[in-house]
């Protein structure tokens, strides 16, 4: 059996689909299943049981199932949420309980960290463990992810294999429910449908022109391929970056969305909301050396390839992965 937390969410549900395609159906899906729109991500997925997030550890204690692997993808991911107690509970304490269970039962673990841990990138974007204690995230979400990474690195009792994955800017199918936190591609597509144009955030940094803020965008299909690689190959345990390794502009992202619809780009700019303006990352780019050294050599989608697949095969028909 494989546990997937955050199973109804964007990345978690894509992982469930990919596991199904690889022949894994004996899955324990964990999430807060009270959101009907998010639950649509699990339609036609195959699994053993769905368990509410708050009931997981009681269920495990009562049933003592034979678990082969845990993917801990679930987290509160809203970078505009500033209630630290929410992140303490969901992203730190809950993750520690997952870790302790994997230690106790000798279960390999992959968990989701985040590129939000890098803050403004003062120390670069290397996944070197020696740098993690120095990082200065820009919001409580990033703090919570970095705090758990730091906690993990202090542990003496370990699962037989573990990997923390610093997800960079992930885009792709199954993010219909995410609202404001959905990818720029998702918002571009919907604004094109509604108005025929797209508004991007204006730059408030003199070093970057409007629309030329740079992020490392990774297609979700590439991310979940890495998740299965780690389960199958069990390389050296550690914290790994998971991005494309190539920073691209938001203007590239929006332009390619228009091109995927055979439209000429129509893009304007609006001020970045004040509540996130001073917490805004203007550049991220994953150093992917460690994952490549661990044996992962499969090429990732280019931005052009990923956007074309996402728009043409999912957004245009409101399809799920």
C-alpha positions in Angstrom: 0.0 0.0 0.0 1.0 3.6 -0.7 -0.1 6.6 1.3 -0.6 9.9 -0.6 -1.5 12.9 1.5 -2.9 15.9 -0.2 -4.4 13.4 -2.6 -7.3 15.5 -3.8 -5.1 18.6 -4.5 -3.4 19.7 -7.6 -0.1 17.8 -7.4 -1.4 15.0 -5.2 -4.2 14.0 -7.6 -1.8 14.1 -10.6 0.5 11.7 -8.6 -2.5 9.4 -7.9 -3.3 9.3 -11.6 0.4 8.6 -12.5 0.5 5.8 -9.9 -2.6 4.3 -11.4 -1.0 4.4 -14.8 2.0 2.6 -13.4 -0.2 -0.2 -12.0 -0.6 1.0 -8.4 -4.2 1.0 -7.2 -3.8 -0.1 -3.5 -3.6 3.6 -2.4 -4.6 5.3 0.8 -5.7 8.8 -0.1 -5.5 11.4 2.6 -6.9 14.9 2.5 -9.6 17.3 3.7 -12.3 16.0 1.4 -14.9 18.7 2.3 -14.4 20.7 -0.9 -16.5 19.4 -3.8 -14.6 21.2 -6.5 -11.3 19.8 -5.3 -12.8 16.3 -5.1 -13.4 16.3 -8.8 -9.7 15.7 -9.2 -10.2 12.2 -8.0 -13.0 11.2 -10.4 -12.1 7.9 -12.1 -9.0 7.4 -9.9 -8.5 4.0 -8.4 -7.6 3.6 -4.7 -8.2 1.5 -1.7 -9.7 4.0 0.7 -10.0 7.8 1.3 -9.3 9.0 4.8 -9.8 12.5 6.3 -6.6 14.1 7.2 -7.5 14.5 10.9 -8.4 10.8 11.1 -5.3 9.3 9.5 -3.2 8.4 12.6 -6.2 6.9 14.4 -7.0 4.8 11.3 -3.4 3.7 11.0 -3.4 2.7 14.7 -6.6 0.8 14.4 -5.8 -1.0 11.2 -2.0 -1.4 11.2 -1.8 -1.7 7.4 1.3 -2.8 5.6 2.5 0.4 4.1 5.3 0.3 1.4 5.8 4.0 0.7 4.5 7.4 1.8 4.1 10.5 -0.4 3.4 13.4 1.9 2.2 16.1 -0.6 -0.5 17.6 1.6 0.1 21.1 3.0 -1.4 24.5 3.4 0.2 26.3 0.4 -1.4 29.7 0.5 1.5 32.2 0.4 -1.0 35.1 1.2 -2.1 33.5 4.5 -0.3 35.0 7.5 -1.8 33.1 10.4 1.3 31.3 11.6 -0.7 28.8 13.8 -2.3 27.3 10.7 1.1 26.5 9.2 2.5 25.3 12.5 -0.3 22.7 12.7 -0.6 21.6 9.1 2.9 22.0 7.7 5.1 21.4 10.7 3.5 19.3 13.4 1.5 17.1 11.0 4.6 16.5 8.9 6.6 15.6 12.0 3.9 13.0 12.8 4.2 11.6 9.3 8.0 11.4 9.7 7.8 9.7 13.1 5.3 7.1 11.7 7.6 6.3 8.8 10.5 5.9 11.3 8.5 3.7 13.5 7.2 1.5 10.7 10.4 1.6 8.6 8.7 3.2 5.6 10.4 5.2 2.8 9.1 8.8 2.6 9.0 11.5 0.0 7.6 14.9 1.2 6.9 18.2 -0.4 9.1 21.2 0.5 9.1 24.4 -1.5 11.2 26.9 -3.4 9.5 29.5 -1.1 12.1 28.5 1.4 14.7 30.4 -0.6 13.2 33.8 0.0 14.9 36.5 -2.1 17.6 34.1 -3.1 20.3 35.8 -1.0 22.1 32.5 -0.7 21.4 31.2 -4.2 19.2 28.2 -5.1 21.4 25.3 -4.2 19.9 22.3 -2.3 23.1 22.0 -0.3 22.0 21.0 3.3 24.6 23.3 4.7 22.7 26.3 3.4 19.2 25.4 4.7 19.7 26.9 8.2 20.7 30.3 6.6 17.6 30.7 4.4 15.2 33.6 5.0 11.7 32.8 3.5 9.4 35.7 2.8 6.2 34.5 4.4 4.8 32.1 7.0 4.3 29.4 4.3 7.9 29.5 3.3 8.9 29.6 7.0 6.9 26.5 7.7 8.5 24.5 4.9 12.0 25.6 5.8 11.3 24.9 9.5 10.4 21.3 8.7 13.4 20.9 6.4 15.6 22.1 9.3 13.9 19.8 11.7 14.4 16.8 9.4 18.1 17.6 9.2 18.4 17.4 13.0 16.8 14.0 13.3 18.8 10.9 14.3 16.0 8.4 13.8 15.3 8.2 10.0 13.1 6.4 7.6 15.0 3.8 5.5 14.9 6.4 2.7 13.6 9.9 2.7 13.6 12.8 0.2 12.3 16.4 0.7 11.5 18.0 -2.7 11.7 21.7 -3.0 8.9 22.3 -5.6 9.5 25.4 -7.7 6.6 27.0 -9.7 4.5 24.0 -10.7 1.8 24.3 -13.3 -0.5 21.8 -15.1 -3.9 20.0 -14.9 -6.1 19.6 -11.9 -5.7 23.1 -10.5 -9.2 24.2 -11.3 -10.0 24.6 -7.6 -7.0 26.7 -6.5 -8.5 30.2 -7.2 -5.9 32.9 -6.6 -3.1 30.4 -6.0 -3.5 28.7 -9.4 -0.7 29.1 -12.0 -0.4 32.1 -14.2 -1.1 29.9 -17.2 -4.5 29.0 -15.7 -5.3 32.6 -15.1 -4.1 33.6 -18.5 -6.3 31.0 -20.2 -9.4 32.2 -18.3 -8.7 35.9 -18.9 -8.3 35.2 -22.6 -11.7 33.4 -22.6 -13.4 36.2 -20.7 -11.7 39.3 -22.1 -9.3 38.3 -24.9 -6.4 39.8 -23.0 -4.2 39.1 -20.0 -3.0 41.3 -17.1 0.3 40.5 -15.5 1.8 42.0 -12.3 3.8 45.1 -12.9 7.4 45.0 -11.7 8.1 47.1 -8.6 11.8 46.3 -8.8 14.1 48.5 -10.9 16.2 45.5 -12.0 13.2 43.9 -13.8 11.0 45.3 -16.5 7.3 44.6 -16.4 6.6 41.0 -17.1 10.2 40.0 -17.0 10.1 38.7 -13.4 11.8 35.3 -13.7 10.7 32.0 -12.1 11.6 28.4 -12.6 8.4 26.8 -14.0 8.1 23.0 -13.9 5.3 21.0 -15.5 3.5 18.8 -13.0 4.0 15.7 -15.3 7.8 16.1 -14.9 7.5 16.5 -11.1 5.5 13.3 -10.6 7.9 11.4 -12.9 10.6 12.3 -10.3 8.4 11.2 -7.5 8.1 7.7 -9.0 11.9 7.6 -9.8 12.6 8.2 -6.1 10.3 5.4 -5.0 11.7 2.9 -7.5 15.4 3.8 -7.3 15.8 5.0 -3.7 19.0 7.1 -4.3 20.8 8.9 -1.5 18.4 10.4 1.1 18.3 14.2 1.3 16.6 17.4 0.3 16.4 17.9 -3.5 15.4 20.8 -5.7 12.7 20.0 -8.2 12.4 22.6 -10.9 13.2 22.8 -14.6 16.6 24.3 -13.9 15.8 27.1 -16.3 14.2 30.5 -15.3 11.7 32.0 -17.7 9.7 35.2 -17.6 6.0 35.6 -16.8 5.8 37.3 -20.2 7.1 34.0 -21.8 4.4 32.1 -19.9 1.5 34.3 -20.9 2.7 34.7 -24.5 3.0 30.9 -24.9 -0.6 30.5 -23.6 -1.8 32.8 -26.3 0.2 31.0 -28.9 -1.2 27.6 -27.7 -4.6 29.0 -28.6 -3.4 30.4 -32.0 -3.9 33.9 -30.8 -1.7 37.0 -30.9 -0.7 38.1 -27.4 -2.6 41.0 -25.8 -0.9 41.7 -22.4 -1.1 44.6 -20.1 0.1 45.2 -16.5 -1.4 46.0 -13.1 0.2 46.8 -9.8 1.2 43.8 -7.7 -1.2 43.6 -4.7 0.2 45.5 -1.7 -0.3 42.5 0.6 2.3 40.5 -1.3 4.4 43.2 -2.9 7.3 43.2 -0.4 7.2 39.3 -0.2 7.5 38.8 -4.0 10.3 36.7 -5.5 11.6 38.3 -8.7 13.9 35.4 -9.6 14.1 31.7 -8.9 16.1 29.0 -10.7 16.7 25.5 -9.3 20.2 24.1 -9.2 19.3 20.6 -10.4 22.8 19.1 -9.9 21.9 16.9 -7.0 19.0 15.2 -8.7 21.0 14.6 -11.8 23.8 13.2 -9.8 21.3 10.8 -8.1 20.7 9.3 -11.5 17.7 11.2 -12.9 18.4 11.9 -16.6 14.9 12.1 -18.2 14.5 15.5 -19.9 11.8 17.8 -18.7 9.2 19.6 -20.8 10.3 22.9 -22.1 8.0 25.8 -21.2 6.6 25.8 -24.7 5.9 22.0 -24.6 4.4 22.1 -21.2 2.1 25.1 -21.9 1.0 23.6 -25.2 0.1 20.2 -23.6 -1.7 21.9 -20.6 -3.7 24.3 -22.7 -4.5 22.0 -25.6 -5.2 18.7 -23.7 -6.7 20.0 -20.4 -7.7 23.6 -20.1 -9.4 23.8 -23.5 -11.8 21.0 -22.6 -11.8 21.4 -18.8 -10.3 17.9 -18.6 -8.5 16.3 -15.6 -5.3 14.3 -15.5 
